[in-house]
Amino acid sequence: MKKVKALIYDFDGVICDSVNVKTEAFASIYQEFGEDIVEKVVLYHLEHGGVSRFEKFKYWHKHFLDIELDESQIQELSERFSSLVLEKVINAPYLPGALEFIQKNSAKYLQFICTGTPENEIIFITGEKNIQSFFNGMFGSPTKKTQIINKILLENKLFPNEVVFFGDAVTDYKAALDTAVNFVGVGTALNFLPSNHINRVEDFLKLDIENLF
């Protein structure tokens, strides 16, 4: 393969240990509809990591509650969700070795964030965590991850095999497949990965990018 030139990271569960924060917030919002609905919401959320909250709210209300939400209702739920999670995500710890890895590689590679979190929110979060300077761009919803990666490739004149995408969800894996970039699964809960031949990492400090592929 060509020499790696760019690293793309999902955020929750890859850089920041914040997946549970969002799981608890979704559960809280749907608590009024009963425990059965909460269980369905949580299971769907965990199985569809990386999907934007807007799409999840629309899906849950339609399929679990038989309610069609309009855009203003989705926005209202999103704002309620943000108020529950924003400060907790800002204060959440990093994944083992993630901050050191990002700092160390910021001078060597182009680095980007590609997340299902709303773009204005991820820009605010990374600013509060003082890590914006390590990235060449931060992108989020409503743009899909496949579109984000293609945008990064095009604007930076990169070939897919020069790029590594770090993710923890099936959405991330599919985006990597769709764009033909290299994929690395991050964390321990990676049951969605279809093959044990896919690269995995639990601790970024143990990762040697150049010898991965």
C-alpha positions in Angstrom: 0.0 0.0 0.0 1.0 3.6 -0.3 2.5 5.5 2.7 -0.2 6.6 5.1 -0.8 10.4 4.9 -4.0 11.0 6.8 -5.8 9.7 9.9 -9.6 10.0 10.4 -11.2 9.4 13.8 -14.7 8.9 15.0 -15.2 10.7 18.3 -17.4 8.9 20.9 -15.8 5.6 21.8 -12.7 6.3 19.8 -11.1 9.5 21.1 -13.4 10.1 24.1 -14.9 7.5 26.4 -18.4 9.0 26.1 -20.6 6.4 24.6 -22.3 5.6 27.9 -23.0 9.3 28.5 -25.2 9.3 25.3 -26.8 6.0 26.0 -28.0 7.3 29.4 -29.3 10.5 27.9 -31.4 8.6 25.3 -32.7 6.3 28.0 -33.7 9.4 30.1 -35.6 11.0 27.2 -37.6 7.9 26.5 -38.2 7.0 30.2 -41.7 8.4 30.0 -42.8 5.8 27.5 -41.9 2.9 29.7 -39.1 0.4 30.3 -39.9 -1.7 27.2 -39.4 1.3 24.9 -36.2 2.3 26.8 -34.8 -1.1 26.2 -35.5 -1.0 22.5 -34.0 2.5 22.2 -30.8 1.6 24.1 -30.4 -1.6 22.0 -30.9 0.2 18.8 -28.5 3.0 19.8 -25.7 0.5 20.7 -26.2 -1.4 17.5 -26.2 1.7 15.4 -23.4 3.8 16.8 -22.4 6.6 14.6 -25.9 7.3 13.3 -27.0 10.9 14.0 -29.4 11.6 16.8 -31.8 13.2 14.3 -32.2 10.0 12.4 -32.5 8.0 15.6 -35.3 10.1 17.1 -37.2 10.0 13.8 -36.8 6.2 13.7 -37.6 5.5 17.3 -40.8 7.6 17.4 -42.0 6.1 14.1 -41.2 2.5 14.7 -41.6 2.2 18.5 -44.3 4.8 19.2 -46.1 5.1 15.9 -45.5 8.9 15.9 -44.3 10.8 12.9 -42.1 13.7 14.1 -41.8 16.9 12.2 -38.5 18.8 11.9 -39.2 21.2 14.8 -40.0 18.3 17.1 -36.8 16.5 16.1 -34.8 19.7 16.7 -36.5 20.1 20.1 -35.5 16.6 21.1 -32.0 17.2 19.8 -31.6 20.3 22.0 -32.9 18.4 25.0 -30.4 15.7 24.3 -27.5 18.2 24.0 -28.4 19.8 27.3 -28.1 16.4 28.9 -24.8 15.3 27.4 -22.7 18.3 26.3 -20.9 19.0 29.6 -20.5 15.3 30.4 -18.9 14.6 27.0 -16.5 17.6 27.5 -15.5 16.1 30.9 -15.4 12.5 29.8 -11.9 10.8 29.8 -10.0 9.9 26.7 -9.6 6.3 25.5 -6.3 4.8 26.6 -3.5 6.4 24.7 -5.8 8.4 22.4 -4.7 11.9 23.4 -1.0 11.0 23.3 -1.4 9.3 19.9 -3.2 12.3 18.4 -0.7 14.8 19.8 2.3 12.7 18.6 0.9 12.2 15.1 -0.4 15.7 14.5 2.9 16.8 12.9 3.3 13.6 10.9 -0.1 13.1 9.4 -3.2 15.1 8.4 -5.8 14.4 11.1 -9.6 14.7 10.9 -12.7 14.0 13.0 -15.7 12.3 11.3 -18.6 11.8 13.7 -22.3 11.5 13.9 -22.4 14.3 16.4 -23.7 17.6 15.0 -20.8 19.5 13.4 -21.3 22.7 15.4 -21.3 20.6 18.6 -18.1 18.6 17.9 -16.3 21.9 17.1 -17.5 23.3 20.4 -16.5 20.1 22.3 -13.0 19.9 20.8 -12.5 23.6 21.6 -13.5 23.0 25.2 -11.1 20.0 25.4 -8.3 22.1 23.8 -7.6 19.5 21.1 -8.6 21.5 18.0 -5.1 22.4 17.0 -4.3 18.7 16.4 -6.8 18.4 13.6 -7.0 19.7 10.1 -10.8 19.5 10.1 -13.7 18.4 12.2 -16.9 17.1 10.5 -20.3 15.9 11.8 -23.9 15.5 11.0 -26.1 16.2 9.1 -23.4 15.2 6.6 -23.1 11.4 6.3 -19.8 9.7 7.2 -19.2 8.4 3.7 -19.7 11.9 2.3 -17.3 13.4 4.9 -14.6 10.9 4.0 -15.0 11.5 0.3 -14.8 15.3 0.9 -11.6 14.8 2.9 -10.1 12.6 0.1 -11.1 15.1 -2.6 -10.0 18.3 -0.9 -6.7 16.9 0.3 -5.9 15.0 -3.0 -5.6 11.7 -1.1 -5.9 8.2 -2.4 -8.1 5.9 -0.2 -5.1 3.6 0.6 -3.3 6.6 2.1 -6.0 7.1 4.7 -6.8 5.2 8.0 -10.2 5.5 9.6 -10.5 4.7 13.3 -14.0 3.7 14.4 -16.0 1.7 16.9 -19.4 1.2 15.1 -20.8 -0.6 12.1 -21.5 2.9 10.6 -17.8 3.6 10.7 -16.9 0.2 9.2 -19.4 0.6 6.3 -18.2 4.2 5.6 -14.6 2.8 5.3 -15.8 0.1 3.0 -17.8 2.5 0.8 -14.8 4.8 0.4 -12.1 2.1 0.3 -10.1 3.6 3.1 -8.2 1.5 5.6 -10.2 0.7 8.8 -9.1 0.1 12.3 -11.6 -1.0 15.0 -11.1 0.7 18.3 -12.0 -0.6 21.8 -13.1 -4.0 23.1 -16.8 -4.2 22.1 -16.3 -4.8 18.4 -18.7 -7.7 17.8 -20.0 -5.9 14.7 -16.8 -6.6 12.9 -17.4 -9.4 10.3 -14.0 -10.9 10.4 -11.1 -11.4 12.8 -8.8 -10.3 9.9 -9.7 -6.7 10.5 -7.2 -4.6 12.5 -8.2 -3.8 16.0 -6.7 -1.7 18.7 -7.5 -1.4 22.4 -4.7 1.0 23.3 -3.5 3.6 20.8 0.0 3.6 22.4 0.5 0.0 21.2 -0.3 1.0 17.6 2.2 1.2 14.8 0.4 2.6 11.8 3.1 2.0 9.2 3.2 -1.7 10.0 -0.6 -2.3 10.3 -1.4 -3.0 6.6 
